[in-house]
Amino acid sequence: MKVHSILLTTMLFSSAVYAQNNRQVNPRKAPGQVPQNQGEMIFNQLLNAFNQSADEVVALFHHEAVIEFPYAPSLGTASKLNFKEYHNYMKGALSHMPGIHFENARVYQVNKNTYWAEVHGEAHIPSTGKLYQQDYVIHFTLKEDKINFYKEYWDPVAGIKAFGNQKAMEEIFNTKNK
C-alpha cells in the first residue's frame, strides 16, 4: 500500500510538472494569449523593459527590493543590491547588451506572491562582437504588485566569453553612479 501511495504521488507530481513545463510563456505572445497570473505578467513586462531602459526595469521593482546575483562574486561584482544599486547596475548592463532577446520563458507560481522563472536570453555584444547566450533561473516575490525580492542565477563563464574577460565584466556590471 505504501509503494502504491508513493507511486501515485510521484505520478501526480510528474503530471503537474509536465503540464507546467509544457506551458511555455513567451514574452512576445501571440495576440489574445493572456498571462496566467500576476507574476507571469510582471515577469513578461520585465523582459520587455530590459530593451527599453534601466528606468523602465526598476519601475517594476518595489522601492525596498533586494536583488541578488549569487554567482556575481566570481566575476568581482556585487551579489546583493538594493533598489538604487540595482538601478545603477542596470544602466551599465543594458547599455552593453542592446537588443537582448528572450525566449522560452516559463513562470511557476509557488504561492500568491512567490514565483520561479526560467528564460533563455541572447544579445550581440558591441564591444566584442560576440554572442552572449545565457539560461537564467530566477526566484522572485511580489509586494504591492512590484518585485520585492529578485534572485537571478546565471552562468558566469557565458559572460566572460561574450564580454571578453573578468575585468570587462567588473567595469560593466557594477553599482557605481552612471
C-alpha positions as CSV (number, residue, x, y, z in Angstrom):
1,M,0.0,0.0,0.0
2,K,2.8,2.4,0.9
3,V,4.6,1.8,-2.5
4,H,1.2,2.3,-4.3
5,S,0.8,5.7,-2.5
6,I,4.3,6.8,-3.3
7,L,3.8,5.8,-7.0
8,L,0.5,7.6,-7.2
9,T,2.0,10.8,-5.6
10,T,5.0,10.6,-8.0
11,M,2.7,10.2,-11.0
12,L,0.5,13.2,-9.9
13,F,3.6,15.3,-9.3
14,S,5.2,14.3,-12.6
15,S,1.9,15.1,-14.4
16,A,1.8,18.6,-12.8
17,V,5.4,19.3,-13.6
18,Y,4.9,18.1,-17.2
19,A,1.9,20.3,-17.6
20,Q,3.7,23.3,-16.1
21,N,6.9,22.7,-18.1
22,N,4.9,22.5,-21.4
23,R,3.1,25.7,-20.8
24,Q,5.7,28.0,-22.4
25,V,5.3,31.7,-21.6
26,N,6.9,33.7,-24.4
27,P,7.2,37.4,-23.6
28,R,6.2,38.0,-27.2
29,K,3.0,36.0,-27.1
30,A,0.5,35.7,-29.9
31,P,-2.4,38.1,-29.8
32,G,-5.1,37.0,-27.4
33,Q,-2.9,35.0,-25.1
34,V,-3.2,36.2,-21.5
35,P,-0.6,35.6,-18.7
36,Q,-1.8,33.0,-16.2
37,N,-1.0,35.0,-13.1
38,Q,0.3,38.3,-11.8
39,G,3.9,37.0,-11.5
40,E,3.9,35.9,-15.2
41,M,2.5,39.3,-16.3
42,I,5.2,41.2,-14.3
43,F,7.9,38.9,-15.5
44,N,7.0,39.4,-19.1
45,Q,6.9,43.2,-18.5
46,L,10.4,42.9,-17.0
47,L,11.8,41.0,-20.1
48,N,10.4,43.7,-22.3
49,A,11.7,46.5,-20.1
50,F,15.3,45.2,-20.5
51,N,15.1,46.5,-24.1
52,Q,13.7,49.9,-23.0
53,S,15.8,51.4,-20.2
54,A,17.1,51.0,-16.7
55,D,14.3,53.3,-15.6
56,E,11.7,51.0,-17.1
57,V,13.2,48.0,-15.4
58,V,13.4,49.5,-11.9
59,A,9.8,50.8,-12.3
60,L,8.7,47.2,-11.9
61,F,10.6,46.9,-8.5
62,H,9.4,47.9,-5.1
63,H,11.5,50.7,-3.5
64,E,12.5,48.3,-0.7
65,A,13.5,45.5,-3.2
66,V,16.5,43.3,-2.6
67,I,18.2,41.9,-5.7
68,E,20.7,39.0,-5.6
69,F,23.1,37.5,-8.1
70,P,24.6,34.5,-6.2
71,Y,27.4,33.9,-8.8
72,A,28.4,37.6,-9.2
73,P,31.3,37.5,-6.7
74,S,33.1,35.0,-9.0
75,L,33.3,37.9,-11.5
76,G,34.3,40.5,-8.9
77,T,30.8,42.2,-8.9
78,A,28.2,42.7,-6.1
79,S,26.0,39.8,-5.2
80,K,23.4,41.7,-3.2
81,L,21.9,45.0,-4.3
82,N,19.3,47.5,-3.1
83,F,17.0,49.4,-5.3
84,K,19.4,52.3,-6.1
85,E,22.4,50.0,-6.6
86,Y,20.3,47.8,-9.0
87,H,19.3,50.9,-11.0
88,N,23.0,51.9,-11.4
89,Y,23.8,48.3,-12.3
90,M,21.1,48.1,-15.0
91,K,22.3,51.4,-16.5
92,G,25.7,49.8,-17.2
93,A,24.4,46.4,-18.1
94,L,21.7,47.4,-20.6
95,S,24.0,49.8,-22.5
96,H,26.3,46.8,-23.2
97,M,23.6,44.4,-24.2
98,P,21.4,46.2,-26.7
99,G,18.5,44.3,-28.2
100,I,18.7,41.4,-25.7
101,H,16.2,38.8,-26.9
102,F,14.4,36.4,-24.6
103,E,12.7,33.2,-25.4
104,N,11.2,30.1,-23.8
105,A,10.2,32.0,-20.7
106,R,8.4,29.9,-18.1
107,V,6.9,31.2,-14.8
108,Y,6.0,28.8,-12.0
109,Q,3.8,30.1,-9.2
110,V,4.7,28.8,-5.8
111,N,2.1,30.7,-3.8
112,K,0.2,34.0,-4.1
113,N,3.4,36.2,-4.2
114,T,6.2,33.8,-4.8
115,Y,7.5,32.6,-8.3
116,W,10.3,30.8,-10.0
117,A,11.0,31.6,-13.7
118,E,13.4,30.3,-16.4
119,V,14.3,32.1,-19.6
120,H,16.9,32.0,-22.3
121,G,18.5,35.3,-23.4
122,E,20.8,36.3,-26.2
123,A,22.4,39.5,-27.3
124,H,25.3,40.6,-29.6
125,I,27.9,42.4,-27.5
126,P,29.1,45.5,-29.4
127,S,32.4,45.8,-27.6
128,T,33.5,42.2,-28.6
129,G,31.2,41.3,-31.5
130,K,30.4,38.1,-29.7
131,L,27.1,36.5,-29.0
132,Y,26.1,36.4,-25.3
133,Q,23.9,33.4,-24.6
134,Q,22.5,32.7,-21.1
135,D,20.0,30.5,-19.4
136,Y,18.6,32.2,-16.4
137,V,16.7,30.8,-13.4
138,I,15.0,33.5,-11.3
139,H,13.3,33.4,-7.9
140,F,11.1,36.4,-7.2
141,T,8.4,37.7,-4.9
142,L,5.9,40.4,-5.2
143,K,4.8,43.1,-2.8
144,E,2.1,45.6,-3.8
145,D,2.3,44.3,-7.4
146,K,6.0,45.1,-7.7
147,I,9.1,42.8,-7.5
148,N,10.3,42.9,-3.9
149,F,12.8,40.1,-4.0
150,Y,14.7,39.0,-7.1
151,K,17.4,36.3,-7.2
152,E,18.9,35.6,-10.6
153,Y,21.1,32.5,-11.3
154,W,23.3,32.5,-14.4
155,D,26.5,31.1,-15.7
156,P,29.5,33.4,-15.2
157,V,31.5,31.7,-17.9
158,A,29.0,32.7,-20.5
159,G,29.5,36.3,-19.5
160,I,33.3,36.1,-19.6
161,K,33.2,34.5,-23.1
162,A,30.9,37.2,-24.5
163,F,32.3,40.3,-22.8
164,G,36.0,39.3,-23.2
165,N,37.3,38.9,-19.7
166,Q,36.7,39.4,-16.0
167,K,37.9,43.0,-15.9
168,A,35.4,43.9,-18.6
169,M,32.7,42.3,-16.5
170,E,33.7,44.2,-13.4
171,E,33.6,47.5,-15.3
172,I,30.2,46.9,-16.9
173,F,28.3,45.2,-14.1
174,N,28.9,47.4,-11.1
175,T,26.8,49.7,-8.8
176,K,28.6,53.0,-9.3
177,N,26.6,56.0,-10.3
178,K,26.3,56.2,-14.1
